[in-house]
Amino acid sequence: MDIKRNLLLVGLALVSYLMLLAWNQDYPAELSLDNGNTVSEPLAEISETTFPNIPVAPSDAEDLPTVPATSQTDEIQIPVAQSLPDSRLITVTTPNQVVTIDLLGGDIVGVSLPAFPVSLESPDEPFRLLRQDANMVYVAQSGLIGRDGPDASDQGRPVYRSSQDAFTITNLEENVDLVFTSPDGVEITKRFVFAEDDYLIKVQYLINNQSTANWQGNMFGQIKRDNSLDPSDTGRFSLRTFLGAAYNTPDDPYVKIDIEDIDDGVDAFETTGGWIAFSQHYFLGSWIPDSSTNNSFTLRRNSLGEYLLTFVNPLISVDSGQTGMIEAGFWAGPKDQYRLEEISSDLDLTIDYGLFYFIASPIFWLLTQINDAVGNYGVSILLLTLVIKIILYPLSAKSLKSMAKMRKLAPKITALKDKHGDDKQKFMQAQMELWKKEQVNPFGGCLPMLLQMPVFLGIFWVLNESVELRQASFIFWYNDLSKMDPYFLLPLLMGGAMFVQQTLTPMQTADPAQAKMMKFMPVIFTVFFLWFPAGLVLYYTANSVLSILQQWIITKQVERSYKPKGT
């Protein structure tokens, strides 16, 4: 029984299984996005054909949340809204975003990201994160419900007024105000606070109660999205990442639910602060309510099959002649690990590094530090590989030395097998005595390799999840390290390097089936990596080449120093 070889096979099978967890469950058709107008057009050119779903639909009534039963006001049922004239759209342009706001309700119905083109072939076409058209419904709704909330009115959602149709943010922070006055004289200003260097949009409600009665209401924020595929997937054969809802609770800092699992029902919950988000590859839409209030959260689906991720703030009360304010933040942009961490506790966990987050985070930090110095993510990955190889050298050296010693004993083990024939018990006893005599640990090569697996998997997720690698160039035709190598050069080089490593460590098993399986491992891994992101394959190729060099050096050292201690 070759214990070392079997443990190696188990380790390789484990790595393969964990990689397959990230592989496509199927190969769905590539999402086809329209090439129509973007929200950066002048207002005059935006028409109902550009956003055909914006007028109030009967489903809008069921989309609006109700006040939680735990609040200080009775639960309010939202009546069906009546038809209203077509909505007016305004645009807000910042260096980072082009935001489209619907004056009906003041919802954010479009967000384009100029810094992130749809593709390298269309550098002037920004990626559209939020949109409401024939291809996708993904919007950020917000409003005031409760006893006096205008969004709970039987007249339908409020239509706000704006001083202009288009705004350009040029200062560090600017306000865009929408105003609505209720029939009883309550003036509500829905203020959007934009920063020129950020993706966080603050949404504030300023309530000026000039009526004769006390005003009461609750703010809600809601993400509405259909079940469209992830438009940030890089291609038909790209690795599929998590697509669905995410939130945090007092008991769990990061909960994720696949979008289709919302159909089965999700329990409502309350927490102080908190956040709720829709997560996709590289990008995030997230509502972050007041961190000091006890907020209610729900996840549900409406009759049109659209998913609603909602929070509701506690009751706010404004006396006659007084003013009040309540706010929340909405993130619409890339998964910027350090900025998300600043905004809300655990929000950075939406960059899903899996079980080995505690390892992946420092690896990501190291990668960014190296790239700040060299300015090329391909070169940064190569240097990262070298640094990690140096850090892990003691473990790698121990493993390789053990493998080299086992290789030296292979002829003696074969002789013992021939001597004892089919008597496996005597063969095992003789083999153990030989290992003890030669002071060789059969587990010495396996355990160091197993201990390195969390690091390898952490690197896997860092290179697959980091938006920094999206459209990052290297050399030659490698102009997007988040996409597969179009000519398969790196996967083939990696497979070749694995084959060379295998030849440096001849088979230590007499089992033909195991030997045949091991010979096919470079082929199997090469096939796996053909469609992996080029940045990821670059790391594993560089790691394999460095491992060959390290293995050759250590093997020579062992061969020079090894002296048999008997026959």
C-alpha positions in Angstrom: 0.0 0.0 0.0 1.6 3.2 -1.1 0.4 5.6 1.6 2.2 8.7 0.2 0.9 8.2 -3.3 -2.6 7.8 -2.1 -2.4 10.9 0.0 -1.1 12.8 -3.0 -4.0 11.6 -5.1 -6.5 12.7 -2.4 -4.9 16.1 -2.3 -5.0 16.5 -6.0 -8.6 15.3 -6.1 -9.4 17.9 -3.4 -7.9 20.7 -5.4 -9.7 19.6 -8.5 -13.0 19.4 -6.7 -12.7 22.9 -5.2 -11.8 24.3 -8.6 -14.8 22.6 -10.1 -17.0 24.3 -7.6 -16.2 27.5 -9.4 -16.6 26.0 -12.9 -19.7 26.5 -15.0 -22.6 24.2 -14.0 -23.6 24.6 -17.7 -22.6 26.7 -20.7 -25.4 29.2 -21.1 -25.6 31.4 -24.1 -23.6 34.6 -23.8 -25.8 37.4 -22.7 -26.5 39.7 -25.6 -26.7 43.4 -24.6 -28.2 46.0 -26.7 -26.0 48.6 -28.3 -28.6 51.3 -28.0 -28.3 54.7 -26.4 -26.8 55.1 -23.0 -28.0 57.2 -20.2 -25.3 59.8 -20.9 -27.5 61.1 -23.8 -29.0 64.6 -23.6 -32.5 64.5 -22.0 -34.2 65.5 -25.2 -33.1 62.3 -26.8 -34.3 60.0 -24.0 -37.7 58.6 -24.9 -40.1 56.0 -23.9 -38.5 53.6 -26.4 -35.2 53.9 -24.5 -36.8 53.0 -21.1 -40.1 51.4 -22.1 -40.9 50.1 -18.6 -40.6 53.3 -16.6 -44.3 54.4 -16.6 -46.2 53.1 -13.6 -47.3 49.5 -13.9 -49.9 47.7 -11.8 -47.1 45.7 -10.2 -45.7 48.9 -8.7 -48.2 48.7 -5.9 -47.1 45.2 -4.8 -43.4 46.3 -5.2 -43.6 48.9 -2.5 -42.9 47.5 1.0 -45.2 47.8 4.0 -44.3 49.2 7.3 -43.0 46.4 9.6 -45.5 45.3 12.3 -42.8 46.1 14.9 -42.9 49.8 14.1 -44.9 52.4 15.9 -47.6 52.6 13.3 -50.1 50.2 12.0 -49.2 48.2 8.9 -50.2 50.1 5.8 -51.3 48.3 2.6 -50.3 50.1 -0.6 -53.2 50.5 -2.9 -52.9 49.9 -6.6 -51.5 53.0 -8.3 -53.4 54.7 -11.1 -51.9 55.5 -14.5 -49.8 58.6 -14.6 -48.2 60.6 -17.5 -44.9 59.3 -18.7 -42.1 59.9 -16.2 -39.5 62.6 -16.7 -35.8 61.5 -16.5 -32.9 63.6 -15.4 -29.2 62.7 -15.7 -26.4 63.3 -13.2 -22.9 63.0 -14.6 -19.8 62.5 -12.4 -16.3 61.3 -13.4 -17.3 57.9 -12.1 -21.0 57.6 -12.9 -23.8 58.6 -15.3 -26.9 58.3 -13.2 -30.5 58.4 -14.5 -33.2 59.4 -12.1 -37.0 59.0 -12.7 -39.0 61.9 -11.3 -41.8 59.5 -10.6 -40.8 58.3 -7.1 -37.2 59.6 -7.6 -35.9 56.1 -8.3 -32.4 55.5 -9.7 -33.2 53.7 -13.0 -29.8 53.8 -14.7 -26.2 53.8 -13.7 -23.4 53.7 -16.2 -19.7 53.5 -15.2 -17.4 55.4 -17.6 -14.2 54.0 -16.0 -15.3 50.5 -16.9 -16.0 50.1 -20.6 -18.2 47.2 -21.7 -15.3 45.8 -23.6 -11.9 46.8 -24.9 -13.4 46.8 -28.4 -15.9 49.5 -27.3 -13.8 51.8 -25.0 -16.4 54.6 -25.2 -19.3 52.5 -24.2 -19.6 52.4 -20.4 -20.7 49.4 -18.5 -24.3 49.7 -17.5 -24.8 48.4 -14.0 -28.4 49.6 -13.4 -30.8 49.8 -16.2 -34.5 49.5 -17.1 -35.1 48.4 -20.6 -36.1 45.4 -22.7 -32.9 43.5 -21.8 -32.9 44.0 -18.0 -34.7 45.5 -15.0 -32.2 46.5 -12.3 -33.1 49.7 -10.4 -32.7 51.2 -7.0 -36.0 52.4 -5.6 -36.6 54.5 -2.4 -39.4 56.4 -0.9 -41.5 57.3 2.2 -44.2 55.0 3.3 -46.3 54.7 6.5 -49.2 56.9 7.6 -48.2 60.1 5.8 -45.6 58.8 3.3 -46.3 60.1 -0.2 -45.3 56.7 -1.7 -48.1 55.1 0.2 -50.7 57.5 -1.1 -53.8 56.2 -2.9 -52.8 58.7 -5.7 -49.8 56.7 -6.5 -46.1 57.5 -6.1 -45.1 61.2 -6.0 -43.9 63.1 -9.0 -41.0 65.3 -8.0 -39.9 68.6 -9.5 -36.3 69.3 -10.6 -34.6 72.7 -11.3 -33.0 71.3 -14.5 -32.8 68.2 -16.6 -29.1 67.4 -16.4 -26.4 68.0 -13.8 -22.6 67.7 -14.0 -20.8 67.1 -10.7 -17.4 69.0 -10.8 -16.8 69.6 -7.0 -15.9 67.2 -4.3 -19.5 66.9 -3.3 -22.7 68.3 -4.7 -26.5 68.0 -4.1 -29.2 67.3 -6.6 -32.6 68.2 -5.1 -36.0 66.9 -6.1 -39.0 68.6 -4.5 -42.6 67.4 -3.9 -45.3 69.2 -1.9 -48.2 67.3 -0.6 -51.8 68.6 -0.7 -51.7 69.4 3.0 -48.5 71.5 2.7 -45.7 69.1 3.6 -42.7 69.9 1.5 -40.5 66.9 0.9 -37.0 67.3 -0.7 -35.4 64.2 -1.9 -31.8 65.0 -2.0 -29.1 63.0 -3.8 -25.6 63.7 -2.7 -22.9 62.9 -5.3 -19.1 62.9 -4.9 -16.9 63.3 -7.9 -14.5 60.6 -6.7 -16.9 58.0 -5.2 -19.5 55.5 -6.2 -21.6 56.0 -3.0 -24.8 58.0 -3.6 -26.4 59.5 -0.4 -30.2 59.7 -0.5 -31.7 62.1 2.0 -35.3 63.0 2.7 -35.8 66.5 4.1 -39.3 66.9 5.5 -40.6 70.5 6.1 -43.9 70.1 7.8 -45.9 73.2 7.2 -49.2 71.4 7.7 -51.3 71.7 10.9 -50.8 68.1 12.0 -47.9 65.8 13.0 -46.3 64.0 10.1 -45.2 60.3 10.3 -43.5 58.0 7.9 -40.8 55.5 7.2 -38.1 55.5 4.6 -37.5 52.5 2.5 -34.8 51.5 0.0 -35.1 48.7 -2.4 -33.2 46.9 -5.2 -35.5 45.5 -7.9 -33.9 43.1 -10.4 -35.1 40.5 -12.8 -33.5 37.1 -13.3 -31.2 38.2 -16.1 -27.8 36.6 -16.5 -24.7 38.4 -15.2 -23.7 41.0 -17.8 -20.2 41.2 -16.4 -19.4 37.6 -17.3 -16.5 37.7 -19.7 -17.7 35.0 -22.1 -19.4 31.8 -22.8 -16.7 29.6 -21.1 -15.8 32.0 -18.3 -15.8 31.0 -14.7 -19.2 31.8 -13.2 -19.2 33.6 -9.9 -21.9 34.3 -7.4 -25.0 36.1 -8.7 -27.6 36.9 -6.1 -28.6 38.7 -2.9 -26.2 39.4 0.0 -26.8 40.9 3.4 -25.4 40.7 7.0 -27.2 39.8 10.2 -26.3 40.0 13.9 -25.4 36.3 13.7 -23.7 36.1 10.4 -21.5 38.9 8.9 -22.1 37.7 5.3 -25.1 35.8 4.0 -25.5 35.1 0.3 -28.5 33.7 -1.5 -28.6 32.6 -5.1 -31.2 34.7 -6.9 -33.4 31.7 -7.7 -33.4 30.6 -4.0 -35.4 33.7 -3.1 -38.4 31.9 -4.7 -38.4 29.5 -1.7 -38.9 32.3 0.7 -36.5 34.2 3.0 -37.4 35.1 6.5 -37.5 38.8 7.3 -35.1 40.1 9.9 -34.1 43.2 11.8 -30.7 44.5 12.7 -29.0 47.7 13.8 -27.5 49.3 10.7 -26.9 46.5 8.3 -27.0 46.5 4.5 -28.5 44.6 1.6 -27.0 44.1 -1.8 -27.2 42.5 -5.2 -23.8 41.0 -6.0 -22.4 40.0 -9.4 -19.0 39.5 -10.8 -16.8 42.6 -10.2 -19.8 45.0 -9.4 -22.2 45.6 -6.6 -25.4 47.5 -5.9 -26.1 47.9 -2.2 -28.4 49.9 0.1 -26.7 50.9 3.4 -29.3 52.4 5.8 -28.5 54.5 8.9 -26.1 52.5 11.0 -27.6 53.8 14.3 -31.2 52.6 13.7 -32.9 49.3 13.9 -33.8 48.5 10.3 -36.1 45.8 8.9 -35.0 43.7 5.9 -37.0 41.5 3.5 -36.3 39.6 0.3 -39.1 38.5 -2.0 -40.4 38.1 -5.5 -43.3 39.9 -7.2 -45.8 38.5 -9.6 -43.7 39.5 -12.6 -40.8 37.4 -11.4 -38.7 40.4 -10.3 -36.7 40.2 -7.1 -37.0 42.8 -4.4 -34.4 43.4 -1.7 -35.7 45.9 0.8 -34.9 47.7 4.0 -37.4 49.9 6.0 -36.2 52.5 8.5 -38.0 53.0 11.9 -40.8 55.6 12.1 -39.8 59.2 11.8 -42.2 61.8 13.3 -42.1 65.6 12.4 -44.3 68.0 14.4 -46.2 70.8 12.7 -43.9 73.7 11.8 -40.8 71.5 12.3 -38.3 69.8 9.9 -36.8 66.4 9.9 -34.3 64.4 7.9 -33.5 60.8 7.3 -30.9 59.2 4.9 -29.4 56.1 3.5 -26.5 55.4 1.1 -26.6 53.5 -2.2 -23.4 52.0 -3.7 -23.4 51.5 -7.4 -20.0 50.6 -8.7 -17.1 48.1 -8.7 -16.3 45.9 -5.7 -13.6 48.2 -4.2 -12.5 46.2 -1.2 -11.1 49.0 0.9 -13.8 51.6 0.2 -16.6 49.1 0.9 -14.9 48.3 4.2 -15.0 52.0 5.1 -18.7 52.4 4.2 -20.2 49.6 6.4 -19.0 46.7 8.5 -18.6 43.5 6.5 -19.7 45.1 3.2 -16.3 44.2 1.8 -17.2 40.5 2.2 -19.2 40.8 -0.9 -15.9 40.3 -2.6 -16.3 36.6 -2.1 -13.0 35.0 -1.3 -14.7 31.9 0.2 -13.5 30.0 3.2 -10.0 31.4 2.9 -10.8 35.1 3.1 -8.3 35.6 5.9 -5.6 34.3 3.5 -6.9 35.9 0.3 -7.1 39.5 1.8 -3.4 39.9 2.6 -2.6 38.3 -0.8 -4.8 41.0 -2.4 -3.1 43.7 -0.4 0.3 42.4 -1.5 -0.7 42.3 -5.1 -2.0 45.9 -5.0 1.2 47.1 -3.3 3.4 45.4 -6.0 1.2 46.9 -8.7 1.5 50.4 -7.3 5.2 50.0 -7.8 5.4 48.4 -11.2 2.1 49.5 -12.9 1.4 46.3 -14.7 -0.8 43.6 -13.2 0.8 40.8 -15.3 4.3 41.7 -14.0 2.7 42.1 -10.5 1.3 38.6 -10.7 4.8 37.2 -11.6 6.4 39.1 -8.7 3.6 38.0 -6.4 4.3 34.4 -7.4 8.0 34.8 -6.6 7.3 36.4 -3.2 4.8 33.7 -2.2 7.3 31.0 -3.4 9.9 32.5 -1.1 7.5 32.7 1.8 6.5 29.1 1.3 10.0 27.8 0.6 10.5 26.0 4.0 7.3 24.0 3.4 8.1 23.3 -0.3 11.7 22.4 0.5 10.6 19.9 3.1 8.2 18.3 0.8 10.6 18.1 -2.1 13.4 16.7 0.1 11.0 14.0 1.3 10.0 13.2 -2.2 13.7 12.9 -3.3 14.5 10.6 -0.4 11.5 8.4 -1.2 12.7 8.3 -4.8 16.1 7.0 -3.6 14.3 4.2 -1.7 12.1 3.2 -4.6 14.4 0.4 -5.9 14.5 -1.1 -2.4 10.8 -0.9 -2.0 10.3 -2.6 -5.3 12.7 -5.4 -4.2 10.7 -5.8 -1.0 7.5 -6.1 -3.0 9.1 -8.8 -5.2 10.5 -10.6 -2.2 7.2 -10.9 -0.3 5.0 -11.4 -3.4 1.3 -11.4 -2.5 1.8 -11.3 1.3 0.8 -7.6 1.7 1.1 -7.7 5.5 4.7 -8.8 5.5 5.4 -6.3 2.7 3.9 -3.4 4.7 5.9 -4.4 7.8 9.1 -4.6 5.8 8.4 -1.2 4.2 7.8 0.4 7.6 11.1 -1.0 8.9 12.9 0.4 5.9 11.4 3.9 6.3 12.4 3.8 10.0 15.9 2.6 9.3 16.5 5.3 6.6 14.7 8.0 8.8 12.2 8.8 6.0 8.8 10.1 6.8 6.3 8.8 4.2 4.0 11.8 5.0 6.8 14.3 4.7 6.0 15.1 1.1 2.2 15.2 1.4 1.5 17.3 4.6 3.5 20.3 3.5 1.7 20.3 0.1 -1.7 20.0 1.9 -0.7 23.0 4.2 -0.1 25.1 1.0 -3.5 24.4 -0.5 -5.3 27.2 1.4 -2.7 29.7 -0.1 -3.2 28.4 -3.6 -7.0 28.6 -3.3 -6.8 32.0 -1.8 -4.7 33.2 -4.8 -7.3 31.5 -7.1 -10.1 33.6 -5.7 -8.1 36.8 -5.5 -7.2 36.6 -9.2 -10.7 35.6 -10.2 -12.7 38.1 -8.0 -10.6 41.3 -8.1 -12.1 43.9 -10.4 -8.6 45.4 -10.7 -7.7 42.6 -13.2 -10.7 43.4 -15.4 -9.3 44.6 -18.7 -5.8 44.8 -17.2 -3.1 44.3 -19.8 0.2 42.4 -19.6 2.2 41.9 -22.8 1.5 40.8 -26.4 -2.1 39.9 -26.9 -2.8 39.7 -23.2 -4.8 43.0 -23.0 -7.4 41.6 -20.5 -6.2 39.3 -17.7 -9.7 38.6 -16.7 -10.4 36.7 -19.9 -9.1 33.4 -21.2 -6.0 33.2 -23.3 -7.3 33.3 -26.9 -4.4 31.2 -28.2 -4.2 28.9 -25.1 -0.5 29.5 -24.8 -0.4 29.9 -21.1 -2.5 26.8 -20.3 -0.3 24.7 -22.6 2.9 26.1 -21.0 1.4 25.3 -17.6 0.6 21.7 -18.7 4.1 21.3 -20.1 5.6 22.5 -16.8 3.5 20.1 -14.9 4.7 17.3 -17.1 8.3 18.3 -16.5 7.7 18.3 -12.8 6.2 14.8 -13.1 9.3 13.5 -14.9 11.5 14.9 -12.1 9.6 12.7 -9.7 9.3 9.3 -11.2 6.3 7.2 -10.2 6.7 5.6 -6.8 3.9 3.1 -7.2 3.7 -0.2 -8.8 0.0 0.1 -9.3 -0.6 0.5 -13.0 -4.0 2.3 -12.5 -2.5 4.9 -10.2 0.5 5.4 -12.4 -1.7 5.9 -15.4 -3.9 8.4 -13.5 -0.9 10.4 -12.4 0.4 10.6 -16.0 -2.9 12.1 -17.1 -3.0 14.8 -14.4 -1.1 17.4 -16.5 -3.5 16.8 -19.3 -6.6 17.1 -17.0 -5.3 20.3 -15.4 -4.5 21.8 -18.8 -8.0 21.1 -20.0 -9.4 22.7 -16.8 -7.3 25.8 -17.3 -7.9 26.4 -21.0 -10.8 28.7 -20.2 -9.6 30.1 -16.9 -8.8 33.9 -16.7 -5.4 34.6 -18.2 -4.2 36.3 -15.0 -5.0 33.1 -13.0 -3.3 30.8 -15.5 -0.3 33.2 -15.5 0.2 32.7 -11.8 0.0 28.9 -11.9 2.3 28.7 -14.9 4.9 30.9 -13.2 4.5 28.9 -10.0 5.0 25.6 -11.9 8.2 27.0 -13.6 9.6 28.1 -10.2 8.7 24.7 -8.7 10.7 23.0 -11.4 13.7 25.1 -10.6 13.3 24.5 -6.9 12.7 20.8 -7.3 15.8 20.4 -9.5 18.0 22.2 -7.1 16.8 20.3 -4.0 16.9 16.9 -5.8 20.6 17.5 -6.7 21.3 18.5 -3.1 19.7 15.3 -1.7 21.5 13.1 -4.3 24.8 14.6 -3.3 24.2 14.3 0.5 22.2 11.0 0.6 24.1 8.0 2.0 22.3 4.7 2.4 22.5 3.4 5.9 22.4 -0.3 5.0 21.1 -2.8 2.6 
